[in-house]
Amino acid sequence: MQRIQYYRSPDKTMRRFFATVIFVVTACSMWGQGTGVSGTVSEEQDSVIMLMGDTLLMNRLVVVGTRAHTKIEGNALVTRIKGSALEEVGSLEDMLARIPGMQRNGELLEVIGKGEPEYYIDGRRIKEKVELKRLNSRQIDRVEVIANPGAEYDGEMMAIVRIYTRQNFREGISGDITGRYENSLDYLENIDPSVTANLRYRIKNVELKAGLNFWRATVTDLTTTDQQSYVSQAGQRQTYRQQGSQDFRYKGYNLNYLFGVNWTINKQHTLSLEAMLEQQLQDTTIVLSDNALSLDGMPVETIHTETHTRAFAPGAGVIGGWTNTQYTGHVGKAEIGAKLDTYNYRYTERNRIDESGQTMFSITNSKSQQYNVKAYGAYPIWKGNLRVGTDMSFFHRYYTNENNLSGITGVNEDMYQHIYAAYAEYHLDLDSCGTLIAGLRYEHEYRRFDDHLGDSVFRGRENYFFPSLSYHVKLWGAQLGLSYAIKTRRPEFTETNDAIVYLNRYSLSQGNSRLETEVKHELSLQLRYRQLTCGLNYEHRRRAVITDVSLLNEGSTILFHPVNHDKPINQVSTFANYMPVWGIYHPNWTVSVKALTHRSYMPVANIGLINPLLFKNAWQVELNYNLVTSGHPEWNTHLTTCGHNLTAAIQKSFLKDNALTLRLEARDILATTKQDVTTDYGYSILQQQTRHDNRRVCLSLRYSL
């Protein structure tokens, strides 16, 4: 299906000629697919046909494709957004959920088979997912999904999503303003407004940028739990059973300020600088829980617990921010570039726990600093292009915890992590035989952990080599891509923090500063044919980090803590995405399956059916459905029920170039997004049934300058 715009000629003969050309182009496009969808014209990123003639008789003919075009480039799935129906979706997150290779998994947005990705916006790696809320689909030019990143990227990056915004070369002011109002249908007091403004002003070769993002988030989750723990008392095995309910309520307000400048020095050199400050206006969490405890089937007691948590930052609530400086240039045939990123965040968290007449307090201070420096160069050699580079990362986190919890000591810790890396990658063009990319990355990691109260110091140094190889080729109208890489996973701070966290009277949680890094072997296969995109991923993990339990206090208390698994874990995932265009109907269907190769584990399937109808006069209607089946998504975790989500939306655009867009959306209409999970920790089996606050109505208004 093509959207055709043309300018009438004053000459009747020429008008008939234009009509004939339009009919032939459209008919050939429909015949190329055999189903009423566009063919050869839509295979190009921008379908523009201009018929030149006597300027006194005619102006121009423009044919604009409406299908999102996806292609394989190296190890990336590249989807063109500009000029397609995806640019009218609205929010950036909703648009990303429709990109081949990505899918929603509950409330999370994932690269299929790889989990949550790392995001890059115009070459800058983002640290806070709230930055995705600053953008909308109209601002995006293209999206690249990399399920198996090569040598250029950090060795622990399992998946990357690179987002490129549209470049603005028009002088004067431009930008967009989006207002959003979201209300829960189950908890009417949960009202989440947000306002985002992105403004740009260009003077010749200098562009100034400013942004403001205010958002409020309220979350209400109701959970019922049944935990059976097997402990030992006086040499006898006993079973503690905790049955209860938990009411989790969160409320937060945040305000972000963005400033930036892009300077195109000349055709060969560009310099840009961006900075963001994040102000936390409110961050409170209240957890109310009731637990009935029994020992070997005999009631022991009922415990009511109230936990009040407030997080804040000194200094007008500014919890931190980031800066990004980038330079790109060309010297002769060589391409050069450099980047500097800084991240600084700090917060204080106060907890009050009221349990069975006893009040306990704890206060936590955390300060994080990270600096990333990267330099790279590229030069054409023989039939390809050689890219070399180096990057360094310096991370420091200071963490203290003071409390009056019985038997739990305070914490005063410093954690340092320095990574020095160098890489080389060669892109070889084999003409009609495809493109081969071979890379090698070296990383030296220095890790230091200081426990100032325990007077212990842990230092570790490790060297890693990460080879990568990818190949893509065109065969009989289809595109095929194959890639392999070795990856790692370094333990997160929460996993290495030795502070003991109070869960309840019989359960505690603690990190493990001695965790080793995981090693992963990744193999990916991708196929694209017309509107069908498929993928297959295989993952082999060694020293995987899993949660284990141990017994304390002569077996009366269970301690949850992470450990390195002593056996390899293998995982296979596959997906298929189909995006045809049938008249006004633009379906986007994705089916994925994820399976652990353990013989007793069941695979999990995720089915997403997005069904937009695009009518005349910029009307759009959607009815979308998502299903997640039961099975084993992770080691020792079992989804015991299926999750469903039905969403409907209506959208209308107004003014010239659809500058004003109004969208009304209803989510989880049938209130069926419940989650039942059983986790087996060995000494303890936990069953959880969670009802998320997903049944909501959302009204948004977007205006583009």
N, C-alpha and C positions, 0 to 999 in steps of 0.2 A: 504494500500500500504506500503510495507517495502523496505527500502534501504539495500541491503545485500552485505556485504563484506566478502570474505573468502580467506584463504591462501591455495594454492594447495599442495596436498601431492604428494611425488614422486611415490607413489604406485597407479596404475591405478584402482585397486579394491576400494581403499579408496576414490579416487576421485569420483567414481560412487556412493559410499555410501554417500559422502557429497552432491552430486547433488540430490540424492533421499531425503535426509533430508530437503534440502532447498525447494524442490518442495512441500513436505508434509507440512512444516511449513507455506509456503505462501498460499497453497491451503486451509488449515484449517483456516487461518486468514481471507481469502476472504469469505469462506463459512460461518464464524461466523457472518458476517454482511449481507450477501446476496446481496450486491450491489458493490462488488469489493473493499470495504474498509476493513482495518485491524481490527481484532477482539480481541481475548484474549491477544495476544502479546502486542498490542498497549495500552491495559488498564493499563499496568505497567508504572511507570515513566521512567525507563530505561529498554529496552528490550534487554537483553544480554543472549545469549545461547552459552555455551561453551561445546564442545564435547571433552572429554579427552580420550586419547588413548596412543599408543606407541609413545614416543617422536621422534623416528627415522622415523616414517611413517607419522605423521601429526603435524600440528601446532595448529590452532584454527579456530572456526567458530563464527562470530559475526553478529547478526541481530540487526539493529539499527532502532527504530521506528521514523517516520517523523511527526507524528501527535502530536500537543500540547495537553497534557493531563491535564484536569481540574477536580478537585474534591472538595467536600465540607468538610471543617474541622472546626467544631464549627460554628462560624458566618462568616467564610471567604471562598471565592472562590479562591482556590489555583491552579495556572496554571504553569506547568513546561515548561520552555523555552528552556533549554539546550537539545540539541539533536532533536529539532523539527524544522519545517519550519519557525517558528517565529524568530529564532535566525538569519535568513538571511534578515530580513526586512530592517535593516539599523539604522535609528535613534530610540532612546528610545521612543520618543513621538508617532511616527508612530506605533511602536510595541504595546504600551499601548492601542492605539485606537482599537486594534484587540483582546484585552483580554476580555473574557466573563464578563459582568457586567459593562464594560466601553464603551464609545462611544463619537465621536466628535459631538459637538453642535455648528455649525459655526466654529469659530476659537478656541473655548474652548474645553478642554478635561475633561469629566465629568464622575463620577460614576452615572449610570442611576438612576434618581429619587432623587439624593442627591446633585447634583451640583459638583463644584470643590472640590476635596478631599485634605486632608493633606497627604504629601508624607514622607515616611521614607526610607532611603537608608542604609541598613545594620544596622538597629536599631536606626539610627540618624534622627531626624526630621529636614527636610530642611525648610528654611525660604524663600529662593529666588528660583523661578521656573527656573532661568537660570542654576541651578545646573543639571537639567535634560538634558541639552545640552552636559554635559561632558561625558555622557555614550551613548553607542550604544547597539543594541540588542545582539551582540556577547558576551558582558560582563555579561549578565544577566543569573542567574541560575533559579530563579522562581519569580513569582509575586503573592501577596496575596491582594485581593480586599475585604475590609470589609465595607459593607453597613450599619452596625449597630454596631459600636464599643462598647466593654464591659467596665467593671469597671476600667481596666488598663489605659484607655486613658481619656484625658481631657473631661469634660462634654459637651463642646461645639463642639466637633469633630463629624460631621455628617457622614463622610465617610473617610476611610483611605486606602491608597495604600502602601503596604510594598514591597520594591524592594530589592532582595538579589542578590548580585553579585557573580560571580564564585570565589571560593577560589583557590589561587595559591600556590602550595607547591613545585614548581620547583625552584631550586636554580639558581641564575643568573638573568639576565635582561629579562623583559617581558613587554608587554603593547600594545598600539595601537595609531595610529595617523590618524586623519580624517580631510580632507580638504573639504570645501563645498563652492560652488559658486551659488548664487541665483540671478536671474534677473527678474524684472517685464516686462511683455510684453506690458503693457499699458503706463508705465512711464519708459522709457529706462534708465533714470538717477538713478533709484532706484536699486542699485547693493548692495547685502548683502553677502560679503564673511565671512567665519568663519574658524578657525583652532582650533582643540582640540588635545592635546597630554596628554596621561596618561601613565606614566612609573612606573614600579615597579622593585625593586631589592631585592632579598632574599638571606640572608646569614644564613643558618641553620634555626633557629627558629625566626629570625627577618626579617621583610619585611619593606623596605623603599618605600614610595610613593611620587611622585611629579606629578603635573598636571599644564597645562597651557591652558587657553581657551580665545581666542579672537573672538569677534563677532561684526558685524555691523548690525544695523536694521534701515530700512527706511520704513515709513508707509505713505500712501496717501489715505485719505478717502474723498469722496465727498458726501455731505449731503444737501438735500433740506428739509426745514421745513415749517410748517404751524401751527402757534400757535394762538388759539383764547382764549382770556382772558376776563373774565367778571368782571368788576370793577364797583365801585360806585363813581360818581362825583356829589356833591351837592344834594345828596339824590336820584339821578337818575341812573338807571342801564345803563351801556355803555359797548360796546364790542370793545376791542382792538384786531386787527388782525395783526400778524407779519408774513409775507411771505418772505422767503429768501433762500440763499444758503450759504454753508460753505465749505471751502477748508482747510482740516486739513493735515498738513505735519510734520512728526517727523523724526529726524535723531539722532542716538546715536551710540557711540563706547564704548565698555567695554573690560576690560582685567582682568581676574581672575587668581590668583596664588593659587595652592593647595599644601600642604605639609602634610605628615603623616607618622606614624610608627605603625606597629603591632608587638607586642612581645608576642609570645606564651611561657610563662614562663615554663610551663610543661603541662602535659595532663589535669590538673585540673584548671589552671589559665591562663587568657589571658588579656592583657592590650593593648589599642590602643589610639592613639592621632591623631587628624586631625585639620588643621587650613586652612582658606582661607582668602585671601585679595582681595578686589574688587576695581579696579581702573577705574574711570569714565573719559574717554578721551573726550567725547562730549555728550551733551544731550540738544538738542534744539527743540523747537516746534514753528511753525508758523501757526496761524489760521487767514484766511481771510474770512470775512463774509459780505454779503450785505443783508439788511433787509428793506422791504417796509412796513411802518406802516399805518394803516387806522383806523378810529374811526367811528363806525356805518356805514361802507361802504364808507366813504369819505376819500380820501388820506390825510395823515398828513405830512409825510416826508420819505425820503430814507436815511438810515444810512449805511455808510461803516466803518467797524471796522477791524483793524489789531492788533493782539495780538502776541507779541514776548516773548517767555519764554526761559530762559536759566538756567539750573540746574547744579551746580558744587559743588565741595568739596575742602576745603583748604588742603594744604599739599600734593602736587603732584597728586591731584585728587583722593586720596584714600577715598572713601566714607564709608568704613567700612569693616567688615568681621565677621567671626565666628570661634569658636573653639569647639571641641567636644572631651571629654575624656570618655572612657568606660572601665569598668572592669567587667569581667564575670568569675565565678569560681564555683567549687564544693567542698563542705566539707562533706565528707561522702555521705549520700543520699540527702543532701540539695544542691540546686542551689541558688547562690547569685549573685548580680550584683549591679552596681552603675554607674550613668551617670552625667556628668556636661556639660551643653551647655551654651555658651555665645554668644550674638549678640550685635554688636555696629555699628550703622549707623548714618551718619550725612550728611546734604546737605544744600546748599543755593540756593534759586530760585529767579531770578529777572524777573519781568514782565513789559512790556511796552505796553500800550494800546493806540492806535491812533484811535480816533473816531470823525468824522465830525469836523476836525480842532483842536480838543482838545487832549492833550497828558496827560496820567495818568501813574503813576509808582507805583509799589509795590515790596517789598523785603521780602522774607520769610526765616526764619532759622528754621531748625528742627534737633533735636538730639534724638536718640532713643537708649535705653539700655535695654537688657533683659538677665536674668540669670535663668536657669532652673536646678534644682537639683533633682535627682531621685535615690531611693534605693529600692531594691525589694529582695524577697526570695521566694523559692518554696520548698515544702517538700511533699513526698508521704504519704498520710494518707488513710487507708482503701483501697477502690478500686479506689481512685482518687489522685489528686494532689492539694494541697492548695497553692495559691499564695497570698502573702501580700506585700504591698509596700506603699511608701509615696513619694510624689513629691511636690516641691515648685517652684513657678514662681514669679519673681520680675521684673516688667516692669515700666519704667519711660520714658516719652516723654516730651521734652521741645520744645515749639513752639512759635515763635514770628512773627508778621506781621506788617510792616509799609507801609503806602500808602498815596497818596494825592487825593484819590477818594472822591468826594463830598458826605458828609453825612455818610461815612463809617469810623468808628474809627479803630485804630490799635488793635493788640492783643498781649498779653504777658501771656502765660499760661503754667502751669505745670500739667501733668496728671500722677498719680501713680496708679498702680494696682498690688496688691499682692494676690496670691492664694496659700493657704495651703490645701493639699489634702492627704487623706489616703484611701486605698482600700483593699478589700479582695475578692478573686475569687476562687471558688472551681470547679475543673474539675472532674466529676464523670464518670467513665467508667462502663457502664451497659452491657458490653459484646455484645451479638448479639442484645440487645435492644437499642443500640446507646450510645451516649455520652451527658451528661447534664452539662451545665456550668452556675453557678449562681454567681452573683457578686453584690457588693454594694460599692459605692464610695461616700465619703464625701468631700465637698469642702467648705472652708471658704474664701470669697472674701472681700478684703478691697480695696475700691476705693476712691481716693482723687483727687479733681479738684481745682486748684488755679488759679484765674484770678487776676494777679498782677495789671492790669490797672483798672479793675472794682472793685478791693478790695473785692472780694467775694470768699468764700471757700465752697466747697461742699464735704462732707464726707459721705460715705455709707458703711455699712457692711451687708453682706448677707450670709446665710448658706444654702447649697444645699445637698440633698441626691439623688443619681442617682442609682437606682436599675437596674439590667440587667439580662436577662435570655435567654439562647439559648440551642437548642437541635438539634442534627442531628443523622440520622439513615439510614441504608441501608435496602431497601425493594425491593425484587424481581428484583435485578440488578440495581435499581435506588437509588440515594442518595437524602435525603430530609432534609432540614434545616429550623428551625423556630427560630426567635429571637425577643426579645422585650427590649426596653431601654427607659429611660427618658433622654432627652438632653436639652441643653439650647443654647442660642445664645447671647453673650455679644455684645453690640454696638461697632462698629469699630471707630477708631479715627476720621475719616472724618465725621462720624455721630454725634460725641460728640463735635466736634470743633465748638465753638461759633463764630468763625470769619465769617464775611459776605463776600461772594464772589460775585463779579460783573459779571452778565451774559449779560445784556444789559440795556438800559435806563429804561425799565419798569419791569425788572425781576432781583431778587437777590436770593442768596442761602445761607443758614446758617445751622449749625449743632445744636444739642440739647444735652447739657451736662447732662440733667436730664432724659435721656432715661432709661427705665427699661429693664432688660434682658428678652428675650423670654423664654418660656417653651415649649418643644416639646415632644410628645409621639410618639415613632417610633415602627412599627411592620413590620417585613420582613419575607417573605417566599421564599425559594430557592429550585429548583429541578434540578437534573442532571441525564440524562439517555443517556448513550453512548455519542454521539457527540452533544446532545441537552442540553442547559442550560437555565433555565427560572427563573424569579424572579418577586416578587410582593411586593410592599412597600406601607405602609399607614402612613401618617403623620398628626398629630393633633397639631396645633400651637396656643398658647395663648400669648397675648401681642406682636404680630408680628410687626416688625418695617417696616413701609411703609412711603412713601413720601406724605406730605400734603402741602397745601398752605394757606397763610393768606394774608390779605391786609394791606398795609402800606401807609403812606402819603395821608390820607383821601381817600383811595381806588384807588389811581393812580398807585401804584406799587405792584407787586405780589412777595411774599417771599416764596420760596420753603424750607421746613424743614422737617426732619423725626419726626414721632410720633409713639407711640404704638397704634396699632389697637385695638379698643374696642370690637371686636367680634372674635371668633375663626376662623381659616382658616384650612380647611381640604384638603389634597391632596392625590391622588392615582396614582401610576406609576407602570408599568409592562414592562417586556422585554423578548425576546427570542433570543438566540444566537445558531446558527447551524454551526458546523465546521467539515464537512466530508472530506474525501480524496478519490477522484475518479481518480485513475491513476495519471497523472501529474497535475490534477486540484485540487487545495486546497482552495475551497471557504470558506469565513468567512462572514456569513450573520447575521445581527442584526436588530431587529425591536423593537422599544420601544414606549410607549404611556404614556403621562403625562397629568393628568386632575385635576383641582380644582373642588370640589364638589358643588360649587355655581351653581345654576340651569341655569343661563344665560351664563355660560362660556363654551367655546368649548375646547376639548382636543387637544393636539399637538402631532403628530406622528413624529418619527425620524427613517428613514430607511437607513441603511448602508450596501452596497453590495460590499465586497472586493473580487476580483477574480484573484488570482495569478495562473500562470501556471509555473511549475518547469520542465525544460527540462534537457536533458543530458548535460554534460560538464559545469554544474553550470550556465546555462542560466535561467533567470526568467523574465516573462512578466506579467504586471498587468493592469487591467482596472477596476477602482473603481468608485462607484456612491453613492452619499449621497443626501437624500431628507428630508427637514424639512417642515412640513405642516403648514398652518395657524391655529390660535387658540389663547388661552390665556395661556402663560407659567407662568405668575406671576399675582398677584393681580393687577387690574386696567391696565394691559398691554395686548395689542392685536397685534399679528402678522397678518397682513392683507393679505400677499401674501406668497406663497411657495418659499423656497430656494432650489436651485439645485447646485450640484457640481460634475463635471466629471473629474477624474484624471487618467492619464496613466503613466506607468513607464516601463523601461527595465533595467535589471541588469545582470552583468557578473562578475564571480569570477575567479581568476587566482592563480597560484602557488600552492604549497603544502598546504593541509588543507584549501584551499580557503582563503589564507592569504591576498590577494589583491582583493578588490571588487570595481567595478565601477558601479554607478547607475545614470541614467538620468530620470528625472521626470518632467511631465508637469501637472500643477494644474489649476483647474477651466477653462478647455479648452473652454467651451461654454460661459464664462463670465456671469454666471447666479446667482452668489452668492450675489444678492441684498437683502436688508433687509428693509421691510416696517413695521413700528411700530406705533401704536396709543396708547397714554397714557392719561388716564382721571384722572386729579387731582382735579376735582370738579369745582373750579373757573377757571381752565385752561385746555384746551384739546390740546395736542401736537401731531402732525403727522410728522413723520420723514421717509425719504427714503434715505438709505445709500448705496453707492456703494464702497465696500472694494477693496483694491488693492490685490486681490487674484490670478489673472491670471499671473502665474509665471512659469519659467522653472528653474530647480535646477539640478546641476551636483555635485556629491559627489564622493570622492575617499577615501577608508579606507584601512589601512595596519595594520595587527596584527603581532607583533613580536613573 
